């Protein structure tokens, strides 16, 4: 459902149960229209059609076909002001490495609702690291 402000967010998470949980949690913290995707390539295809309509993307790091860093890079090539929040359960990233890689924040799985809300607030307010738009891990 589209809200009055036409805010649109995308969630890219390969695990169906995790994706459903995130959508449920987002309903508690935003009125944004949520576009869920289980596959990064499908998300990128949808994003390419109207990149300017997305305010925030929340993406997993480890996904088949394309990881979250590559997805962020492709999306920010089309929309440099896009904010992308990285989610991961692996130890490859900390907040600093996520920021260096062009993300606006890091959400470590598993997380609480309060941690989730804080990560979204931070990602939406943090300046984009323009130097990292083409960065890789």
N, CA, C and O atoms as CSV, one atom per row, in Angstrom:
chain,resi,resn,atom,element,x,y,z
A,1,UNK,N,N,0.834,-1.176,0.000
A,1,UNK,CA,C,0.000,0.000,0.000
A,1,UNK,C,C,0.883,1.246,0.000
A,1,UNK,O,O,1.855,1.317,0.752
A,2,UNK,N,N,0.559,2.198,-0.815
A,2,UNK,CA,C,1.324,3.432,-0.939
A,2,UNK,C,C,0.829,4.431,0.094
A,2,UNK,O,O,-0.377,4.628,0.243
A,3,UNK,N,N,1.756,5.062,0.810
A,3,UNK,CA,C,1.354,6.036,1.814
A,3,UNK,C,C,1.215,7.419,1.197
A,3,UNK,O,O,1.484,7.595,0.008
A,4,UNK,N,N,0.796,8.407,1.995
A,4,UNK,CA,C,0.551,9.758,1.503
A,4,UNK,C,C,1.806,10.402,0.938
A,4,UNK,O,O,1.736,11.143,-0.042
A,5,UNK,N,N,2.946,10.130,1.543
A,5,UNK,CA,C,4.192,10.738,1.101
A,5,UNK,C,C,4.853,9.945,-0.021
A,5,UNK,O,O,5.883,10.370,-0.545
A,6,UNK,N,N,4.295,8.823,-0.394
A,6,UNK,CA,C,4.826,7.985,-1.469
A,6,UNK,C,C,6.244,7.522,-1.179
A,6,UNK,O,O,7.052,7.370,-2.096
A,7,UNK,N,N,6.548,7.298,0.085
A,7,UNK,CA,C,7.858,6.781,0.465
A,7,UNK,C,C,7.902,5.291,0.164
A,7,UNK,O,O,6.987,4.545,0.514
A,8,UNK,N,N,8.978,4.868,-0.491
A,8,UNK,CA,C,9.112,3.468,-0.863
A,8,UNK,C,C,10.453,2.939,-0.373
A,8,UNK,O,O,11.503,3.539,-0.598
A,9,UNK,N,N,10.384,1.805,0.298
A,9,UNK,CA,C,11.580,1.118,0.761
A,9,UNK,C,C,11.621,-0.268,0.135
A,9,UNK,O,O,10.587,-0.843,-0.205
A,10,UNK,N,N,12.829,-0.793,-0.012
A,10,UNK,CA,C,13.019,-2.134,-0.550
A,10,UNK,C,C,13.759,-2.974,0.493
A,10,UNK,O,O,14.677,-2.497,1.159
A,11,UNK,N,N,13.340,-4.227,0.617
A,11,UNK,CA,C,14.031,-5.179,1.486
A,11,UNK,C,C,14.463,-6.348,0.621
A,11,UNK,O,O,13.655,-6.934,-0.100
A,12,UNK,N,N,15.748,-6.684,0.699
A,12,UNK,CA,C,16.288,-7.792,-0.085
A,12,UNK,C,C,16.888,-8.792,0.896
A,12,UNK,O,O,17.921,-8.530,1.513
A,13,UNK,N,N,16.241,-9.920,1.030
A,13,UNK,CA,C,16.635,-10.958,1.989
A,13,UNK,C,C,16.283,-12.303,1.404
A,13,UNK,O,O,15.121,-12.557,1.086
A,14,UNK,N,N,17.274,-13.176,1.256
A,14,UNK,CA,C,17.053,-14.456,0.597
A,14,UNK,C,C,16.282,-15.466,1.434
A,14,UNK,O,O,15.670,-16.380,0.880
A,15,UNK,N,N,16.298,-15.323,2.752
A,15,UNK,CA,C,15.580,-16.264,3.613
A,15,UNK,C,C,14.127,-15.807,3.761
A,15,UNK,O,O,13.862,-14.711,4.255
A,16,UNK,N,N,13.199,-16.646,3.334
A,16,UNK,CA,C,11.784,-16.291,3.309
A,16,UNK,C,C,11.261,-15.906,4.689
A,16,UNK,O,O,10.563,-14.901,4.824
A,17,UNK,N,N,11.590,-16.692,5.718
A,17,UNK,CA,C,11.103,-16.402,7.064
A,17,UNK,C,C,11.662,-15.080,7.594
A,17,UNK,O,O,10.940,-14.298,8.214
A,18,UNK,N,N,12.938,-14.837,7.349
A,18,UNK,CA,C,13.553,-13.583,7.783
A,18,UNK,C,C,12.925,-12.410,7.050
A,18,UNK,O,O,12.654,-11.374,7.657
A,19,UNK,N,N,12.690,-12.559,5.751
A,19,UNK,CA,C,12.061,-11.508,4.964
A,19,UNK,C,C,10.676,-11.176,5.517
A,19,UNK,O,O,10.330,-10.004,5.672
A,20,UNK,N,N,9.895,-12.195,5.811
A,20,UNK,CA,C,8.552,-11.973,6.362
A,20,UNK,C,C,8.629,-11.269,7.720
A,20,UNK,O,O,7.812,-10.395,8.009
A,21,UNK,N,N,9.592,-11.639,8.545
A,21,UNK,CA,C,9.762,-11.003,9.852
A,21,UNK,C,C,10.125,-9.533,9.695
A,21,UNK,O,O,9.588,-8.676,10.398
A,22,UNK,N,N,11.026,-9.247,8.783
A,22,UNK,CA,C,11.441,-7.856,8.557
A,22,UNK,C,C,10.266,-7.025,8.069
A,22,UNK,O,O,10.088,-5.892,8.516
A,23,UNK,N,N,9.470,-7.558,7.170
A,23,UNK,CA,C,8.295,-6.839,6.678
A,23,UNK,C,C,7.334,-6.556,7.835
A,23,UNK,O,O,6.777,-5.463,7.935
A,24,UNK,N,N,7.147,-7.536,8.692
A,24,UNK,CA,C,6.286,-7.377,9.865
A,24,UNK,C,C,6.829,-6.278,10.783
A,24,UNK,O,O,6.071,-5.432,11.257
A,25,UNK,N,N,8.139,-6.291,11.032
A,25,UNK,CA,C,8.754,-5.270,11.889
A,25,UNK,C,C,8.666,-3.885,11.261
A,25,UNK,O,O,8.418,-2.900,11.957
A,26,UNK,N,N,8.866,-3.809,9.963
A,26,UNK,CA,C,8.782,-2.511,9.288
A,26,UNK,C,C,7.385,-1.907,9.412
A,26,UNK,O,O,7.239,-0.688,9.502
A,27,UNK,N,N,6.373,-2.750,9.416
A,27,UNK,CA,C,5.005,-2.251,9.574
A,27,UNK,C,C,4.833,-1.541,10.917
A,27,UNK,O,O,3.972,-0.673,11.060
A,28,UNK,N,N,5.657,-1.915,11.901
A,28,UNK,CA,C,5.576,-1.287,13.223
A,28,UNK,C,C,6.342,0.025,13.301
A,28,UNK,O,O,6.119,0.812,14.221
A,29,UNK,N,N,7.240,0.276,12.354
A,29,UNK,CA,C,8.105,1.458,12.476
A,29,UNK,C,C,7.993,2.444,11.313
A,29,UNK,O,O,8.607,3.510,11.360
A,30,UNK,N,N,7.229,2.118,10.279
A,30,UNK,CA,C,7.134,3.034,9.136
A,30,UNK,C,C,5.791,2.896,8.428
A,30,UNK,O,O,5.112,1.873,8.516
A,31,UNK,N,N,5.443,3.949,7.736
A,31,UNK,CA,C,4.269,3.927,6.863
A,31,UNK,C,C,4.697,3.771,5.403
A,31,UNK,O,O,3.863,3.844,4.501
A,32,UNK,N,N,5.981,3.557,5.171
A,32,UNK,CA,C,6.509,3.441,3.811
A,32,UNK,C,C,5.925,2.220,3.107
A,32,UNK,O,O,5.579,1.221,3.738
A,33,UNK,N,N,5.827,2.327,1.803
A,33,UNK,CA,C,5.485,1.169,0.974
A,33,UNK,C,C,6.719,0.276,0.961
A,33,UNK,O,O,7.820,0.743,0.668
A,34,UNK,N,N,6.544,-0.997,1.275
A,34,UNK,CA,C,7.666,-1.936,1.346
A,34,UNK,C,C,7.607,-2.872,0.151
A,34,UNK,O,O,6.591,-3.519,-0.102
A,35,UNK,N,N,8.717,-2.932,-0.582
A,35,UNK,CA,C,8.842,-3.853,-1.719
A,35,UNK,C,C,9.827,-4.951,-1.322
A,35,UNK,O,O,11.030,-4.695,-1.281
A,36,UNK,N,N,9.358,-6.158,-1.029
A,36,UNK,CA,C,10.241,-7.252,-0.614
A,36,UNK,C,C,10.745,-8.078,-1.806
A,36,UNK,O,O,10.021,-8.311,-2.774
A,37,UNK,N,N,11.993,-8.506,-1.704
A,37,UNK,CA,C,12.592,-9.363,-2.726
A,37,UNK,C,C,13.461,-10.414,-2.064
A,37,UNK,O,O,14.171,-10.128,-1.099
A,38,UNK,N,N,13.402,-11.638,-2.587
A,38,UNK,CA,C,14.262,-12.712,-2.087
A,38,UNK,C,C,15.532,-12.849,-2.903
A,38,UNK,O,O,16.479,-13.499,-2.460
A,39,UNK,N,N,15.574,-12.256,-4.079
A,39,UNK,CA,C,16.735,-12.396,-4.947
A,39,UNK,C,C,17.242,-11.021,-5.356
A,39,UNK,O,O,16.469,-10.165,-5.787
A,40,UNK,N,N,18.538,-10.820,-5.217
A,40,UNK,CA,C,19.149,-9.522,-5.497
A,40,UNK,C,C,18.936,-9.095,-6.951
A,40,UNK,O,O,18.685,-7.920,-7.221
A,41,UNK,N,N,19.033,-10.022,-7.869
A,41,UNK,CA,C,18.858,-9.662,-9.279
A,41,UNK,C,C,17.440,-9.197,-9.573
A,41,UNK,O,O,17.242,-8.291,-10.382
A,42,UNK,N,N,16.444,-9.811,-8.922
A,42,UNK,CA,C,15.055,-9.357,-9.082
A,42,UNK,C,C,14.885,-7.961,-8.489
A,42,UNK,O,O,14.196,-7.114,-9.058
A,43,UNK,N,N,15.520,-7.731,-7.338
A,43,UNK,CA,C,15.452,-6.418,-6.702
A,43,UNK,C,C,16.085,-5.357,-7.599
A,43,UNK,O,O,15.539,-4.265,-7.756
A,44,UNK,N,N,17.220,-5.676,-8.177
A,44,UNK,CA,C,17.904,-4.731,-9.050
A,44,UNK,C,C,17.061,-4.428,-10.291
A,44,UNK,O,O,16.986,-3.278,-10.723
A,45,UNK,N,N,16.431,-5.446,-10.860
A,45,UNK,CA,C,15.550,-5.226,-12.013
A,45,UNK,C,C,14.419,-4.263,-11.667
A,45,UNK,O,O,14.127,-3.343,-12.432
A,46,UNK,N,N,13.785,-4.472,-10.519
A,46,UNK,CA,C,12.682,-3.602,-10.095
A,46,UNK,C,C,13.186,-2.189,-9.809
A,46,UNK,O,O,12.525,-1.208,-10.150
A,47,UNK,N,N,14.343,-2.093,-9.191
A,47,UNK,CA,C,14.923,-0.791,-8.863
A,47,UNK,C,C,15.256,-0.008,-10.127
A,47,UNK,O,O,15.046,1.203,-10.184
A,48,UNK,N,N,15.765,-0.686,-11.121
A,48,UNK,CA,C,16.179,-0.051,-12.377
A,48,UNK,C,C,15.023,0.653,-13.078
A,48,UNK,O,O,15.235,1.652,-13.765
A,49,UNK,N,N,13.813,0.150,-12.915
A,49,UNK,CA,C,12.639,0.738,-13.547
A,49,UNK,C,C,12.357,2.142,-13.009
A,49,UNK,O,O,11.965,3.027,-13.770
A,50,UNK,N,N,12.554,2.352,-11.703
A,50,UNK,CA,C,12.232,3.656,-11.104
A,50,UNK,C,C,13.129,3.921,-9.889
A,50,UNK,O,O,12.635,3.971,-8.763
A,51,UNK,N,N,14.429,4.091,-10.101
A,51,UNK,CA,C,15.353,4.229,-8.967
A,51,UNK,C,C,15.055,5.434,-8.080
A,51,UNK,O,O,15.311,5.396,-6.877
A,52,UNK,N,N,14.525,6.486,-8.657
A,52,UNK,CA,C,14.273,7.710,-7.892
A,52,UNK,C,C,13.120,7.563,-6.903
A,52,UNK,O,O,12.927,8.433,-6.054
A,53,UNK,N,N,12.357,6.486,-6.997
A,53,UNK,CA,C,11.207,6.321,-6.109
A,53,UNK,C,C,11.559,5.651,-4.786
A,53,UNK,O,O,10.713,5.568,-3.895
A,54,UNK,N,N,12.780,5.177,-4.644
A,54,UNK,CA,C,13.182,4.485,-3.417
A,54,UNK,C,C,13.968,5.408,-2.502
A,54,UNK,O,O,14.884,6.105,-2.938
A,55,UNK,N,N,13.601,5.404,-1.233
A,55,UNK,CA,C,14.297,6.191,-0.222
A,55,UNK,C,C,15.348,5.352,0.499
A,55,UNK,O,O,16.430,5.846,0.818
A,56,UNK,N,N,15.031,4.090,0.753
A,56,UNK,CA,C,15.900,3.228,1.560
A,56,UNK,C,C,15.843,1.808,1.036
A,56,UNK,O,O,14.784,1.309,0.654
A,57,UNK,N,N,17.006,1.166,1.026
A,57,UNK,CA,C,17.087,-0.262,0.719
A,57,UNK,C,C,17.755,-0.937,1.909
A,57,UNK,O,O,18.799,-0.493,2.386
A,58,UNK,N,N,17.143,-2.010,2.377
A,58,UNK,CA,C,17.719,-2.842,3.430
A,58,UNK,C,C,18.075,-4.150,2.764
A,58,UNK,O,O,17.201,-4.851,2.253
A,59,UNK,N,N,19.361,-4.486,2.764
A,59,UNK,CA,C,19.781,-5.683,2.046
A,59,UNK,C,C,20.654,-6.590,2.896
A,59,UNK,O,O,21.468,-6.139,3.701
A,60,UNK,N,N,20.457,-7.864,2.690
A,60,UNK,CA,C,21.329,-8.873,3.264
A,60,UNK,C,C,22.664,-8.821,2.524
A,60,UNK,O,O,22.726,-8.331,1.397
A,61,UNK,N,N,23.722,-9.317,3.142
A,61,UNK,CA,C,25.003,-9.376,2.443
A,61,UNK,C,C,25.113,-10.639,1.605
A,61,UNK,O,O,25.380,-10.571,0.405
A,62,UNK,N,N,24.907,-11.790,2.232
A,62,UNK,CA,C,25.132,-13.069,1.552
A,62,UNK,C,C,23.866,-13.522,0.832
A,62,UNK,O,O,22.881,-13.917,1.455
A,63,UNK,N,N,23.921,-13.454,-0.502
A,63,UNK,CA,C,22.785,-13.874,-1.326
A,63,UNK,C,C,23.320,-14.546,-2.588
A,63,UNK,O,O,24.433,-14.269,-3.034
A,64,UNK,N,N,22.511,-15.427,-3.146
A,64,UNK,CA,C,22.897,-16.096,-4.393
A,64,UNK,C,C,22.847,-15.104,-5.546
A,64,UNK,O,O,21.940,-14.273,-5.614
A,65,UNK,N,N,23.796,-15.184,-6.435
A,65,UNK,CA,C,23.790,-14.363,-7.638
A,65,UNK,C,C,24.489,-13.031,-7.500
A,65,UNK,O,O,25.190,-12.602,-8.417
A,66,UNK,N,N,24.312,-12.368,-6.366
A,66,UNK,CA,C,24.915,-11.056,-6.156
A,66,UNK,C,C,24.885,-10.756,-4.662
A,66,UNK,O,O,23.848,-10.907,-4.016
A,67,UNK,N,N,26.018,-10.334,-4.115
A,67,UNK,CA,C,26.025,-10.000,-2.692
A,67,UNK,C,C,25.535,-8.573,-2.472
A,67,UNK,O,O,25.332,-7.821,-3.425
A,68,UNK,N,N,25.348,-8.212,-1.215
A,68,UNK,CA,C,24.811,-6.908,-0.868
A,68,UNK,C,C,25.698,-5.745,-1.272
A,68,UNK,O,O,25.191,-4.670,-1.590
A,69,UNK,N,N,27.017,-5.936,-1.266
A,69,UNK,CA,C,27.935,-4.865,-1.681
A,69,UNK,C,C,27.758,-4.571,-3.164
A,69,UNK,O,O,27.675,-3.411,-3.566
A,70,UNK,N,N,27.701,-5.618,-3.973
A,70,UNK,CA,C,27.507,-5.415,-5.417
A,70,UNK,C,C,26.136,-4.819,-5.718
A,70,UNK,O,O,26.006,-3.965,-6.595
A,71,UNK,N,N,25.115,-5.266,-4.992
A,71,UNK,CA,C,23.784,-4.706,-5.185
A,71,UNK,C,C,23.782,-3.215,-4.851
A,71,UNK,O,O,23.232,-2.416,-5.609
A,72,UNK,N,N,24.384,-2.836,-3.735
A,72,UNK,CA,C,24.475,-1.427,-3.359
A,72,UNK,C,C,25.186,-0.625,-4.431
A,72,UNK,O,O,24.737,0.460,-4.802
A,73,UNK,N,N,26.287,-1.149,-4.928
A,73,UNK,CA,C,27.069,-0.447,-5.952
A,73,UNK,C,C,26.229,-0.193,-7.203
A,73,UNK,O,O,26.228,0.919,-7.732
A,74,UNK,N,N,25.523,-1.203,-7.673
A,74,UNK,CA,C,24.685,-1.047,-8.866
A,74,UNK,C,C,23.559,-0.045,-8.629
A,74,UNK,O,O,23.271,0.794,-9.482
A,75,UNK,N,N,22.931,-0.142,-7.468
A,75,UNK,CA,C,21.811,0.757,-7.174
A,75,UNK,C,C,22.274,2.202,-7.030
A,75,UNK,O,O,21.619,3.115,-7.533
A,76,UNK,N,N,23.388,2.417,-6.352
A,76,UNK,CA,C,23.851,3.789,-6.158
A,76,UNK,C,C,24.467,4.378,-7.423
A,76,UNK,O,O,24.637,5.594,-7.510
A,77,UNK,N,N,24.797,3.554,-8.388
A,77,UNK,CA,C,25.195,4.069,-9.697
A,77,UNK,C,C,23.995,4.752,-10.351
A,77,UNK,O,O,24.136,5.779,-11.014
A,78,UNK,N,N,22.816,4.169,-10.155
A,78,UNK,CA,C,21.582,4.722,-10.709
A,78,UNK,C,C,21.001,5.844,-9.856
A,78,UNK,O,O,20.381,6.772,-10.376
A,79,UNK,N,N,21.207,5.753,-8.544
A,79,UNK,CA,C,20.639,6.740,-7.607
A,79,UNK,C,C,21.665,7.012,-6.513
A,79,UNK,O,O,21.589,6.413,-5.440
A,80,UNK,N,N,22.620,7.898,-6.761
A,80,UNK,CA,C,23.710,8.143,-5.807
A,80,UNK,C,C,23.268,8.573,-4.408
A,80,UNK,O,O,24.013,8.381,-3.447
A,81,UNK,N,N,22.083,9.146,-4.276
A,81,UNK,CA,C,21.633,9.577,-2.960
A,81,UNK,C,C,20.853,8.499,-2.201
A,81,UNK,O,O,20.344,8.753,-1.110
A,82,UNK,N,N,20.761,7.309,-2.773
A,82,UNK,CA,C,20.054,6.207,-2.133
A,82,UNK,C,C,20.765,5.789,-0.846
A,82,UNK,O,O,21.990,5.677,-0.802
A,83,UNK,N,N,19.981,5.565,0.181
A,83,UNK,CA,C,20.517,5.062,1.452
A,83,UNK,C,C,20.311,3.551,1.480
A,83,UNK,O,O,19.216,3.048,1.230
A,84,UNK,N,N,21.405,2.836,1.796
A,84,UNK,CA,C,21.356,1.374,1.829
A,84,UNK,C,C,21.877,0.899,3.179
A,84,UNK,O,O,22.997,1.223,3.574
A,85,UNK,N,N,21.055,0.132,3.876
A,85,UNK,CA,C,21.387,-0.444,5.172
A,85,UNK,C,C,21.761,-1.904,4.959
A,85,UNK,O,O,21.003,-2.659,4.350
A,86,UNK,N,N,22.921,-2.301,5.456
A,86,UNK,CA,C,23.396,-3.681,5.297
A,86,UNK,C,C,22.978,-4.520,6.489
A,86,UNK,O,O,23.128,-4.107,7.639
A,87,UNK,N,N,22.447,-5.715,6.201
A,87,UNK,CA,C,22.125,-6.711,7.226
A,87,UNK,C,C,23.024,-7.910,7.024
A,87,UNK,O,O,23.245,-8.348,5.895
A,88,UNK,N,N,23.536,-8.435,8.106
A,88,UNK,CA,C,24.351,-9.638,7.989
A,88,UNK,C,C,24.402,-10.379,9.308
A,88,UNK,O,O,24.217,-9.795,10.376
A,89,UNK,N,N,24.652,-11.659,9.220
A,89,UNK,CA,C,24.868,-12.452,10.428
A,89,UNK,C,C,26.330,-12.879,10.501
A,89,UNK,O,O,26.757,-13.497,11.477
A,90,UNK,N,N,27.088,-12.548,9.471
A,90,UNK,CA,C,28.499,-12.911,9.433
A,90,UNK,C,C,29.360,-11.881,10.132
A,90,UNK,O,O,28.905,-10.778,10.431
A,91,UNK,N,N,30.590,-12.240,10.388
A,91,UNK,CA,C,31.508,-11.349,11.073
A,91,UNK,C,C,32.389,-10.536,10.132
A,91,UNK,O,O,33.348,-9.904,10.576
A,92,UNK,N,N,32.078,-10.543,8.849
A,92,UNK,CA,C,32.914,-9.850,7.871
A,92,UNK,C,C,32.826,-8.333,7.996
A,92,UNK,O,O,33.762,-7.623,7.625
A,93,UNK,N,N,31.699,-7.830,8.519
A,93,UNK,CA,C,31.486,-6.393,8.617
A,93,UNK,C,C,31.310,-5.963,10.056
A,93,UNK,O,O,30.741,-6.683,10.876
A,94,UNK,N,N,31.810,-4.772,10.345
A,94,UNK,CA,C,31.413,-4.036,11.536
A,94,UNK,C,C,30.888,-2.698,11.017
A,94,UNK,O,O,30.871,-2.469,9.807
A,95,UNK,N,N,30.467,-1.828,11.904
A,95,UNK,CA,C,29.882,-0.555,11.465
A,95,UNK,C,C,30.856,0.225,10.582
A,95,UNK,O,O,30.459,0.794,9.566
A,96,UNK,N,N,32.112,0.248,10.968
A,96,UNK,CA,C,33.119,0.999,10.212
A,96,UNK,C,C,33.317,0.450,8.803
A,96,UNK,O,O,33.369,1.220,7.844
A,97,UNK,N,N,33.428,-0.867,8.665
A,97,UNK,CA,C,33.630,-1.428,7.325
A,97,UNK,C,C,32.378,-1.271,6.467
A,97,UNK,O,O,32.475,-1.094,5.253
A,98,UNK,N,N,31.214,-1.334,7.088
A,98,UNK,CA,C,29.974,-1.108,6.327
A,98,UNK,C,C,29.951,0.324,5.786
A,98,UNK,O,O,29.612,0.542,4.623
A,99,UNK,N,N,30.307,1.286,6.616
A,99,UNK,CA,C,30.334,2.689,6.178
A,99,UNK,C,C,31.375,2.897,5.093
A,99,UNK,O,O,31.117,3.601,4.116
A,100,UNK,N,N,32.544,2.298,5.249
A,100,UNK,CA,C,33.589,2.422,4.222
A,100,UNK,C,C,33.150,1.841,2.894
A,100,UNK,O,O,33.624,2.261,1.839
A,101,UNK,N,N,32.248,0.881,2.944
A,101,UNK,CA,C,31.751,0.232,1.728
A,101,UNK,C,C,30.481,0.872,1.195
A,101,UNK,O,O,29.782,0.268,0.381
A,102,UNK,N,N,30.170,2.084,1.639
A,102,UNK,CA,C,29.073,2.841,1.063
A,102,UNK,C,C,27.711,2.649,1.693
A,102,UNK,O,O,26.735,3.247,1.239
A,103,UNK,N,N,27.620,1.831,2.727
A,103,UNK,CA,C,26.345,1.631,3.409
A,103,UNK,C,C,26.126,2.741,4.426
A,103,UNK,O,O,27.077,3.384,4.873
A,104,UNK,N,N,24.888,2.957,4.782
A,104,UNK,CA,C,24.541,3.987,5.775
A,104,UNK,C,C,24.398,3.402,7.167
A,104,UNK,O,O,24.026,4.107,8.105
A,105,UNK,N,N,24.688,2.140,7.303
A,105,UNK,CA,C,24.603,1.498,8.608
A,105,UNK,C,C,24.691,-0.003,8.478
A,105,UNK,O,O,24.709,-0.558,7.379
A,106,UNK,N,N,24.746,-0.643,9.631
A,106,UNK,CA,C,24.874,-2.095,9.706
A,106,UNK,C,C,23.881,-2.624,10.722
A,106,UNK,O,O,23.747,-2.075,11.815
A,107,UNK,N,N,23.189,-3.686,10.360
A,107,UNK,CA,C,22.262,-4.370,11.242
A,107,UNK,C,C,22.724,-5.814,11.353
A,107,UNK,O,O,22.622,-6.588,10.401
A,108,UNK,N,N,23.233,-6.164,12.528
A,108,UNK,CA,C,23.711,-7.530,12.760
A,108,UNK,C,C,22.536,-8.415,13.165
A,108,UNK,O,O,21.788,-8.080,14.083
A,109,UNK,N,N,22.379,-9.541,12.480
A,109,UNK,CA,C,21.351,-10.521,12.828
A,109,UNK,C,C,21.909,-11.452,13.902
A,109,UNK,O,O,23.103,-11.749,13.884
A,110,UNK,N,N,21.105,-11.906,14.809
A,110,UNK,CA,C,19.720,-11.522,15.083
A,110,UNK,C,C,19.671,-10.155,15.776
A,110,UNK,O,O,20.659,-9.717,16.364
A,111,UNK,N,N,18.532,-9.496,15.704
A,111,UNK,CA,C,18.403,-8.166,16.286
A,111,UNK,C,C,17.039,-8.019,16.959
A,111,UNK,O,O,16.087,-8.732,16.643
A,112,UNK,N,N,16.976,-7.077,17.889
A,112,UNK,CA,C,15.721,-6.770,18.579
A,112,UNK,C,C,14.983,-5.677,17.801
A,112,UNK,O,O,15.553,-5.060,16.901
A,113,UNK,N,N,13.741,-5.445,18.142
A,113,UNK,CA,C,12.965,-4.387,17.503
A,113,UNK,C,C,13.620,-3.031,17.758
A,113,UNK,O,O,13.696,-2.203,16.850
A,114,UNK,N,N,14.093,-2.796,18.978
A,114,UNK,CA,C,14.745,-1.519,19.281
A,114,UNK,C,C,16.012,-1.322,18.464
A,114,UNK,O,O,16.261,-0.227,17.960
A,115,UNK,N,N,16.813,-2.371,18.327
A,115,UNK,CA,C,18.023,-2.291,17.514
A,115,UNK,C,C,17.662,-2.026,16.059
A,115,UNK,O,O,18.320,-1.234,15.385
A,116,UNK,N,N,16.631,-2.679,15.583
A,116,UNK,CA,C,16.144,-2.509,14.213
A,116,UNK,C,C,15.719,-1.063,13.977
A,116,UNK,O,O,16.128,-0.446,12.993
A,117,UNK,N,N,14.899,-0.522,14.877
A,117,UNK,CA,C,14.437,0.856,14.753
A,117,UNK,C,C,15.602,1.838,14.761
A,117,UNK,O,O,15.634,2.779,13.968
A,118,UNK,N,N,16.557,1.615,15.658
A,118,UNK,CA,C,17.708,2.515,15.741
A,118,UNK,C,C,18.552,2.453,14.467
A,118,UNK,O,O,19.017,3.486,13.985
A,119,UNK,N,N,18.751,1.266,13.925
A,119,UNK,CA,C,19.538,1.116,12.688
A,119,UNK,C,C,18.866,1.850,11.528
A,119,UNK,O,O,19.547,2.479,10.719
A,120,UNK,N,N,17.559,1.778,11.442
A,120,UNK,CA,C,16.833,2.470,10.375
A,120,UNK,C,C,16.932,3.981,10.560
A,120,UNK,O,O,17.186,4.709,9.600
A,121,UNK,N,N,16.735,4.454,11.782
A,121,UNK,CA,C,16.840,5.896,12.049
A,121,UNK,C,C,18.231,6.415,11.705
A,121,UNK,O,O,18.374,7.476,11.097
A,122,UNK,N,N,19.243,5.666,12.094
A,122,UNK,CA,C,20.625,6.061,11.804
A,122,UNK,C,C,20.867,6.083,10.295
A,122,UNK,O,O,21.432,7.040,9.767
A,123,UNK,N,N,20.441,5.031,9.610
A,123,UNK,CA,C,20.650,4.941,8.159
A,123,UNK,C,C,19.954,6.084,7.425
A,123,UNK,O,O,20.481,6.602,6.440
A,124,UNK,N,N,18.792,6.474,7.891
A,124,UNK,CA,C,18.038,7.541,7.223
A,124,UNK,C,C,18.620,8.929,7.480
A,124,UNK,O,O,18.371,9.858,6.712
A,125,UNK,N,N,19.392,9.073,8.552
A,125,UNK,CA,C,19.915,10.398,8.891
A,125,UNK,C,C,21.410,10.567,8.611
A,125,UNK,O,O,21.907,11.693,8.564
A,126,UNK,N,N,22.116,9.476,8.429
A,126,UNK,CA,C,23.566,9.539,8.222
A,126,UNK,C,C,23.898,9.994,6.808
A,126,UNK,O,O,23.271,9.544,5.849
A,127,UNK,N,N,24.881,10.884,6.670
A,127,UNK,CA,C,25.305,11.296,5.318
A,127,UNK,C,C,25.865,10.106,4.540
A,127,UNK,O,O,26.453,9.191,5.115
A,128,UNK,N,N,25.675,10.138,3.253
A,128,UNK,CA,C,26.191,9.079,2.379
A,128,UNK,C,C,27.675,9.311,2.154
A,128,UNK,O,O,28.107,10.439,1.915
A,129,UNK,N,N,28.447,8.245,2.232
A,129,UNK,CA,C,29.887,8.299,2.001
A,129,UNK,C,C,30.115,8.272,0.490
A,129,UNK,O,O,30.242,7.203,-0.109
A,130,UNK,N,N,30.165,9.451,-0.116
A,130,UNK,CA,C,30.303,9.557,-1.577
A,130,UNK,C,C,31.583,8.904,-2.094
A,130,UNK,O,O,31.609,8.389,-3.213
A,131,UNK,N,N,32.642,8.921,-1.289
A,131,UNK,CA,C,33.908,8.319,-1.719
A,131,UNK,C,C,33.812,6.814,-1.845
A,131,UNK,O,O,34.620,6.186,-2.530
A,132,UNK,N,N,32.815,6.232,-1.180
A,132,UNK,CA,C,32.691,4.771,-1.166
A,132,UNK,C,C,31.675,4.245,-2.179
A,132,UNK,O,O,31.395,3.047,-2.193
A,133,UNK,N,N,31.126,5.096,-3.010
A,133,UNK,CA,C,30.074,4.640,-3.917
A,133,UNK,C,C,30.521,3.502,-4.827
A,133,UNK,O,O,29.690,2.694,-5.242
A,134,UNK,N,N,31.790,3.418,-5.144
A,134,UNK,CA,C,32.290,2.319,-5.983
A,134,UNK,C,C,33.113,1.326,-5.176
A,134,UNK,O,O,33.794,0.479,-5.754
A,135,UNK,N,N,33.064,1.414,-3.864
A,135,UNK,CA,C,33.902,0.569,-3.003
A,135,UNK,C,C,33.460,-0.883,-3.013
A,135,UNK,O,O,32.284,-1.189,-3.212
A,136,UNK,N,N,34.402,-1.753,-2.799
A,136,UNK,CA,C,34.141,-3.192,-2.625
A,136,UNK,C,C,34.815,-3.626,-1.347
A,136,UNK,O,O,35.708,-2.950,-0.836
A,137,UNK,N,N,34.377,-4.770,-0.833
A,137,UNK,CA,C,34.941,-5.308,0.404
A,137,UNK,C,C,36.401,-5.641,0.228
A,137,UNK,O,O,37.045,-6.107,1.168
